[in-house]
Amino acid sequence: MKLVFCGTPDFAVPTLEAVLAAGHEVALVLTQPDRPAGRKMELQTSAVKKLALKHSLQIVQPEKLKLNEDLKSQLQQIQPDAILVVAYGRIIPQWMLDLPRFGNINLHGSLLPKYRGAAPIQWAVANGETETGVTTMHLDAGLDTGDVLLEHRLALGPDTMASDLFPQLSQIGADLVLATLAGLEAGTITRKPQDHSQATLAPILTREDARMDLTDRTATEAYNRWRGFYPWPGAHATFRGKRFLIHRMSVSPINPGLRAGALDWSTGQLLAGAAEGTAIILEEVQLEGKQQLSGIDFVRGFQLKQGEFLE
């Protein structure tokens, strides 16, 4: 097929590699504009742009799509069979949706209709799901509301980290996109409308999502959110008026009668009480502006006193 590929981060790279290796023609790559990042605020090139440059593909980096007449003319001249959209980070306008004969095909990091939105992988883990996957979808004007084409399911273990899922699902997704293109060309794929009543939202993550809130969350719920949100936005609370970062944690099999947020190290591990009589083990922590320490080294280094707690 003749394709246009829209993508930006590392998650999109295996799909672009796969379609090129399979012999499809990628006539144009759309990716986000270079952005300043880091302490020196130097311009950073997207992972997709780096791969496209390596393969000498034509690249455009438009700030806007909807009223971009130059891009519209360019795509009309290309007349792609399909437009692939993988973590592009832009809303696709109707004129792009209507252009290719096979439409705009999106690779989404969840089992739709669950977890529509910008962070489906993280929210599936944070909510303690036991299964996730990837879906190819025929894009429409809604937010991840289009017809499902194919899906691949993946079991989630109780200790699976979202950060480990990204590379795994991106590789599975690349194969799923190839199967989707082959099925569309052969006419063997039946589009399946989503059951919109089953939809849940996976909004873009914010710093506030990292707040532990042990008063309202059990140890397992807090641990699941940490698994979903590490390394960003991570997990934090407030201790002695400063941000208290939790880099590694687990669910304690015991709770020495702690109220929510209360700290205890009588077992040789630093524990924090959580809701419903549960507790978490604080394995690696860091007070804002200080070095990262094991939980028990934190107790010694900051001379914790019984009765202190996390807010």
C-alpha positions in Angstrom: 0.0 0.0 0.0 0.9 3.6 -0.3 0.8 5.0 3.2 1.1 8.3 5.2 2.4 7.7 8.7 1.5 10.0 11.6 3.4 9.4 14.9 5.7 11.0 17.4 7.2 9.0 20.4 9.1 5.7 20.8 5.8 3.8 21.0 5.2 4.6 17.3 8.6 3.6 16.0 8.1 -0.3 15.8 5.0 0.2 13.6 6.9 2.5 11.1 9.8 0.0 11.1 7.3 -2.8 10.4 5.5 -1.3 7.5 8.7 -0.3 5.8 10.1 -3.8 6.3 6.9 -5.3 4.9 7.4 -3.4 1.7 4.7 -0.8 2.1 5.5 2.6 0.6 5.5 5.4 3.2 5.1 8.5 1.0 5.0 11.0 3.9 5.6 11.1 7.6 3.8 13.5 9.9 5.3 14.1 13.3 5.2 16.8 16.0 7.4 19.8 15.6 10.8 19.8 17.3 10.4 21.1 20.9 12.9 22.6 23.4 13.5 20.2 26.3 15.9 19.5 29.1 17.8 22.0 31.3 19.4 23.7 28.3 16.1 23.8 26.5 17.7 22.4 23.3 15.4 21.4 20.4 14.6 17.7 20.6 13.7 15.6 17.6 10.9 13.0 17.9 11.7 9.3 17.8 9.6 9.0 14.6 11.5 11.8 12.9 14.8 10.2 13.7 13.7 6.9 12.1 12.2 8.7 9.1 15.5 10.6 8.5 17.4 7.3 8.8 15.2 5.9 5.9 15.3 9.2 3.9 11.5 9.6 4.1 9.8 12.8 3.4 8.8 14.5 6.7 6.4 17.4 7.6 5.9 18.8 11.1 2.8 20.9 11.0 1.7 22.9 14.0 -1.9 22.6 12.9 -3.8 20.3 10.6 -7.4 21.4 10.3 -6.9 24.5 8.2 -3.6 23.6 6.7 -4.2 24.0 3.0 -0.6 23.2 2.0 -0.8 19.8 3.8 -4.2 19.1 2.3 -2.9 19.7 -1.2 0.2 17.5 -0.5 -1.9 14.6 0.8 -4.4 14.9 -2.1 -1.5 14.6 -4.5 -0.2 11.5 -2.7 -3.6 9.8 -2.6 -2.6 7.3 0.1 -4.4 4.0 0.4 -4.4 4.5 4.2 -3.2 7.0 6.8 -1.7 5.3 9.9 -1.9 7.1 13.2 0.2 5.9 16.1 0.6 8.2 19.2 0.7 11.2 16.9 -0.6 13.7 19.5 -2.9 15.7 17.1 -6.6 15.5 16.4 -7.1 14.3 12.8 -9.5 16.6 10.9 -12.4 15.4 8.9 -10.8 16.1 5.5 -7.9 13.7 6.4 -10.4 11.1 7.7 -12.2 11.2 4.3 -9.1 11.1 2.1 -7.8 7.5 1.9 -9.8 4.6 0.5 -9.1 2.5 3.6 -9.5 5.5 5.9 -7.3 6.5 8.9 -6.1 3.4 10.9 -5.2 4.1 14.5 -3.2 1.8 16.8 -4.5 2.3 20.4 -2.9 1.1 23.5 -6.0 -0.5 25.2 -8.9 -2.9 24.5 -11.5 -0.5 23.3 -14.0 0.8 24.4 -12.2 0.7 27.7 -9.6 3.5 28.3 -10.2 6.0 25.6 -7.8 8.9 25.7 -4.2 9.9 26.0 -2.9 7.5 28.6 -4.6 4.1 28.2 -1.6 1.9 29.2 -1.0 3.8 32.4 -4.6 3.9 33.6 -5.2 0.2 32.9 -2.4 -0.7 35.2 -3.3 2.1 37.8 -6.8 0.7 38.0 -5.6 -2.8 38.7 -6.8 -4.4 35.4 -5.8 -8.0 34.9 -5.9 -7.7 31.1 -5.0 -5.1 28.5 -3.9 -5.1 24.9 -3.8 -3.1 21.7 -6.5 -2.3 19.2 -6.5 -1.2 15.6 -9.4 1.2 14.9 -11.0 3.0 12.0 -10.7 6.6 13.1 -13.7 8.8 13.2 -14.3 12.4 14.5 -14.8 11.2 18.1 -12.2 10.5 20.8 -11.3 6.9 20.1 -14.9 6.1 19.2 -14.3 4.5 15.8 -15.0 1.0 14.7 -12.6 -1.7 15.9 -10.7 -3.6 13.3 -8.5 -6.1 15.2 -7.3 -6.5 18.8 -4.6 -8.4 20.7 -5.2 -9.2 24.3 -2.4 -9.5 27.0 -2.7 -10.7 30.6 -1.4 -8.3 33.3 0.3 -9.7 36.3 -0.2 -8.1 39.8 3.3 -6.6 39.6 3.4 -5.5 35.9 4.7 -2.0 35.5 3.2 0.3 32.8 6.7 1.4 31.9 7.5 -2.3 30.9 4.3 -2.5 28.9 5.1 0.3 26.5 7.8 -1.5 24.5 5.9 -4.8 24.7 2.7 -3.4 23.4 4.4 -1.3 20.8 5.9 -4.4 19.2 2.6 -6.4 19.4 0.9 -3.3 17.9 3.3 -3.2 15.0 2.4 -6.8 14.1 -1.3 -6.0 14.5 -1.1 -3.0 12.1 0.5 -5.3 9.5 -2.3 -7.8 9.9 -4.9 -5.0 9.7 -3.4 -3.7 6.5 -3.3 -7.2 5.0 -6.9 -7.8 6.1 -8.2 -4.6 4.7 -6.5 -5.2 1.3 -7.9 -8.8 1.2 -11.4 -7.7 2.4 -11.4 -10.1 5.3 -11.8 -7.6 8.2 -15.3 -6.8 9.5 -15.5 -3.4 11.3 -17.1 -3.8 14.7 -18.8 -0.8 16.3 -17.9 -0.1 19.9 -20.3 -0.4 22.7 -20.1 3.2 23.9 -21.9 2.4 27.2 -18.8 0.4 28.2 -16.3 3.3 27.6 -14.0 4.7 30.2 -11.7 7.6 30.0 -7.9 7.6 30.3 -7.0 11.3 30.4 -3.6 12.7 30.1 -1.6 12.4 33.3 -1.0 15.3 35.6 1.2 15.8 38.7 -1.9 15.6 40.8 -2.5 12.0 39.7 0.7 11.1 41.6 -0.7 12.1 45.0 -0.9 9.0 47.2 -4.0 9.9 49.3 -3.6 6.9 51.6 -6.7 7.9 53.6 -9.0 6.9 50.7 -6.9 4.2 49.0 -6.0 0.7 50.2 -2.4 -0.4 49.9 -3.2 -2.4 46.8 -4.9 0.6 45.2 -1.9 2.8 46.0 0.5 0.2 44.7 -1.4 -0.2 41.4 -1.3 3.6 40.9 2.4 3.6 41.5 2.8 0.8 38.9 0.8 2.7 36.4 2.3 6.1 36.9 6.0 5.4 37.5 8.3 7.1 36.5 6.0 10.0 35.6 4.1 11.4 37.4 5.2 8.8 39.9 3.9 8.7 43.5 4.3 11.4 46.2 3.0 12.6 49.5 3.9 15.4 51.9 6.3 14.9 54.8 7.4 17.6 57.1 5.9 20.1 54.7 8.0 18.9 51.7 7.3 16.6 48.8 8.0 13.0 49.6 8.7 10.9 46.5 8.2 7.1 46.5 10.5 5.4 44.0 9.8 1.8 45.0 7.0 0.4 47.1 5.1 -2.8 47.7 2.0 -4.1 49.6 2.8 -5.1 53.2 1.5 -8.5 54.2 1.1 -7.1 57.7 -0.1 -3.9 59.3 1.0 -3.1 62.9 -2.2 -1.2 63.6 -1.4 1.9 61.6 -3.8 4.6 60.8 -3.8 6.0 57.3 -0.5 7.8 56.5 1.2 6.9 59.8 4.8 5.7 59.6 6.3 2.7 61.4 9.6 0.9 61.1 9.4 -1.6 64.0 9.4 -4.5 61.6 12.8 -3.4 60.1 11.0 -1.9 57.0 9.5 1.5 56.6 5.7 1.1 56.5 2.9 3.6 55.9 -0.7 2.9 56.9 -3.4 3.0 54.2 -7.2 2.6 54.0 -9.1 -0.4 55.4 -6.3 -1.5 57.8 -3.7 -2.1 55.0 -0.1 -0.8 54.7 2.5 -0.2 52.1 6.3 -0.9 52.3 8.3 2.2 51.4 11.3 0.6 49.8 13.0 3.6 48.0 12.1 7.1 48.9 13.3 10.7 48.5 12.5 13.9 50.3 12.4 16.9 48.0 15.9 18.3 47.3 17.6 15.3 49.0 19.1 12.1 47.8 17.2 8.9 47.2 17.4 6.4 50.1 16.1 3.0 51.1 13.2 3.3 53.5 15.2 2.2 56.5 18.1 4.5 55.7 15.6 7.3 55.4 14.4 6.6 59.0 18.0 6.8 60.3 19.1 9.7 58.1 16.1 11.9 59.0 15.8 10.6 62.6 12.1 9.8 62.2 10.0 9.9 65.4 7.1 7.5 66.1 3.9 9.3 65.4 5.1 11.1 62.2 3.0 10.5 59.1 2.5 11.2 55.4 0.0 13.7 54.3 
